[in-house]
Amino acid sequence: MASKRKLWSDNSMQAAVFCVTEDLREAARLYNVPVETLRRMINGSVSADCKPGPPTVLSRDKEDKVAEYLITMADMGYGVNRETVMRIAYTIEQKTGRKHPFIGEFAGRSWFEGF
């Protein structure tokens, strides 16, 4: 069964929040967003840029830099295997000093598959 998460656009949600001063259910129907989600947006318990799921280990900027490095290495003819990518991610997090879920000297396979 397909997930029912985030089936609306950000513009629709913003327009519905703006329009909700009159009637919550009508605004939800008009902009095709769930009533409860709209209510949470209005009450401020959820921000508009909130993403479902656990937070990422590496920041978006760091992941982009790792991807750029891998592309550069591939352009030079050096293939980088999975272990090397997982070690790079682990090393980055070790140097920043942030707490991370990695065990051993590698990032996990689930991190790699999500990367």
N, C-alpha and C positions, 0 to 999 in steps of 0.2 A: 504494500500500500504506500502510495506517495506521501511524503511529508507535507503538512499544511503550514509550514513555517515560511514567513516572509513572501507571501503570494501577492503583495501589494508594493507599489513603488514608494519611494521616499517622498516624492511630490504629492502623491495622493494622501499620505499620512499627514503631511504639513497642512495641506488644504483642509483636511477633515478636522484637525485640531483647531485651526483658525475659525472654522464654520460651526464648531460645536457649541458655541454660546447659546444658540437657540434650542437645539434638541440633539442629544447624544446619539440616539438610535437613528434618527434621520440622517445625520452627518455620516455615520458609519455606513448606512445603506447607500447614500449618495456617492460616496467615494470608495466604496467596496473595500472597507477595512473592518476587521473584527471589532465588535463593540468593546469587549474587555481590554483589548490591546489599546484602543483609543482612550479608554478610561485611564489606563496606566500611564499613557503618555501625558495626559492632561494633569493627572495628580503628581507627576514628576517622579514616580517610582521607577520608571524606565526611561533612559535617554533615547533620542532618535537614532543615535549611531551605535546602539547596543547590538552586539552580535551574539547569537546563541552558542553555547558550548563553553568549554574551559578556555582560559586565556592562553595566548601563544607563549612559547618559551623564548624564542628570539623575537625581537621587535621586527616590524615590517622593514625598517631600514637595514637592519643586520641581515635579514633573509635576502633582501635585494642585493646586498654586497656579496654574499656567498654565491648567489646565482650569477652575478656579473663575473666573479672570479672563475666559476666553473665554465662559463661561456668562453672567457679569455683562454683558459687552459685548453679547451676543446679546439679553439681556433688555431692554437699553436701546435696542435697534434698530440697533446697529452690527455689521454683518457683518465678520468678520475673515477675510481670505483666507489661503491656504497660505503665501505668502511672509512675511506678517506673523508668523504663528505660528513659522515657522522662524527669523526674525530675533529674536523674543523669546527663543527657546531659546539662540541663539548669544550674545545679550547677557547672559543670566543666567550662562552659563558663562564669559564673558569677565570679568565682574565678580567671580566667585568666585576666579579665578586658577588654577583647576584645568586640567590638560591635557585637551584634548578633540579628537575626530577631525574637527571641522568645518573645512571649507576655505572661504575667502572670508568673507563676512559673514552667512552663513546656515547653519543646521543642514541636514543633508542630507535629500534626499527619502526615503531609507530610514528615517531617524529619524522623519520626519513620519508615514510610513505605519505605523510601529510605535507611535506615540504614540496 
